[in-house]
Structures are given as C-alpha cells and as structure tokens.
Amino acid sequence: MACSKLPDVYIISLARSQERRQLMTAQKEALISAGYTGEITFFDAVDAADPQFAKKSRYSAIRAHVSGKPLTPGEQACYASHYNLWELIYKFRNENGDTQNCDDGIIVMEDDIKISPQEFISAARACTRSTWACVRLATSKPILSSAITPPFFTARNAGGGAQAYFLRNTAAGQFLKHSRKWVRPVDDFMDRYWQHNVEYILVYPSPISSFETRSEIDAFPQKRTTTCKSRPWWARPTKEIFRIFDKFRKNRAWNKFSHRKSVGF
C-alpha cells in the first residue's frame, strides 16, 4: 500500500556551513510557497576535519584496494553522513511506524543543489504513489536506458549520484546491511544494484541541478592518488578477479530487474 503524503525532506549539511544553509533555506521556503507539504529539515553532516571522525569510520583500506576505490577523508565523511541518516530513519521507523503498510519514504538531499519547485513536487508525489524503494532525483551523468512508466527510467550502467533521492525504509535497510565496510564513494555504492538488491530507478527529467561548487563535506585537502599502477602489487590480480566476478553479478541482477514492472501508480 503506497501512501499519498508528500515525503519529509532531510538536507545533509555541515553545521558550520552557514552560507550553504542559507541558500538551502531559501530553496526550502520556495518549496513551501509552491505547496510542498512534507517537513523539510537539516541533518548535520559528518565533518572530515573532526579528529574524532577517524575513530568512527567504517572505511576498510584493504578492501578498497582489492574491490573498490580508496577513499579520501572527505569521501568517508560523505558516506558517513548518508549512513547516519539511513540508520536514524531505519531504526525510528522500525520502532515507531507501520513500515509494512505505509512506508511513505523520505527524500535525502545534499546542500549543493538547485531545485525546480513544481517539478520537484510532481516527482515527489510520483515517488510516493509508486512502489519503488529508492529513486534518484538527480543524475550525475546523462544516462537513460529503459522507460518504465514515465517519469521513471532505469539504466544498466547507473550513474545517479547521491545529491537527491527518494528512499523507503526497505532500501535504507538494504543499504545499511551492505555498508558494514566502506570501500567506494557512497554514490558509487548506491549505483551497485547487484550488490544491495535495490533496483536502480531515476526520475527524468530531473527536478534537481547542481551548483558549480564542490560540496564542503568533501572539501578536504587530501585527494585520491591511487591508480592501477600505484595500487599495491598484492591487490592487482585480486582486483581483476573481483572485476570479472562483479560483472557476472551485475549481468545476473540486470536480467532479474529488467523484467520487473512497477505497480501502484
């Protein structure tokens, strides 16, 4: 059963980033003026500059070398911010809500986006009326593959980014289950439908666009320097074996998901 209520919105933003919060507050007010009825609140992001953060990170450098991409501290903090929100929502809804009958979902946003209010409201309403567990509202690449029921599309080679997405409790649970160790950026992880079994769905045209500035959560001086040649010698053959196995899993998942039809619109 899908709920008709517009989803609450959580904006991931650093508490110290007052300029970005002011920009997002202005967009929040524009959404409300346009008729958006869900609650819109800020969610404090994890700060990569916090000396306590390294103790709480789930990043595995060894696994990243073997099967993922080594992460900068900023990318780890970005992952942690999304992870903390998934965990909060998942625990709250399991303890206090009837998630089986009315998992109306939330919308997660980062603070470096521009919102088209009316298009956003239409997309949010379509998401709540659908049965999709997770829907990307912004895409990092112009990737369209198969139309399902417009405005919903899917793509074999996902590239949705994590700037804005609709999320149900079921998808949050799957993301948490498969995030016990972090081995790649959070948006890359979310694209991997063959790993967490949450089908890749996007809204097109997107109601979200990006600012030209880099997210401050990831504005950390250390950059990723690891390339194939600089990867530890012991990780190179293992990485190739993992790539082949990963491709097999992806093909199998795509064949399963590509036959699935959306219901409940």
Secondary structure, 3 states (H helix, E strand, C coil): CCCCCCCEEEEEECCCCHHHHHHHHHHHHHHHHCCCCCCEEEEECCCCCCCCHHHHCCECHHHHHHHCCCCCHHHHHHHHHHHHHHHHHHHHHHHHCCCCCCCCCEEEEECCEEECHHHHHHHHHHHHHCCCCEEECCCCCCCCCEECCCCEEECCCCCCCCCEEEECHHHHHHHHHCCCCECCCHHHHHHCHHHHCCCCCEECCCCEEECCCCCHHHCCCCCCCCCCCCCCCCHHHHHHHHHHHHHHHHHHHHHHHCCCCCCCC
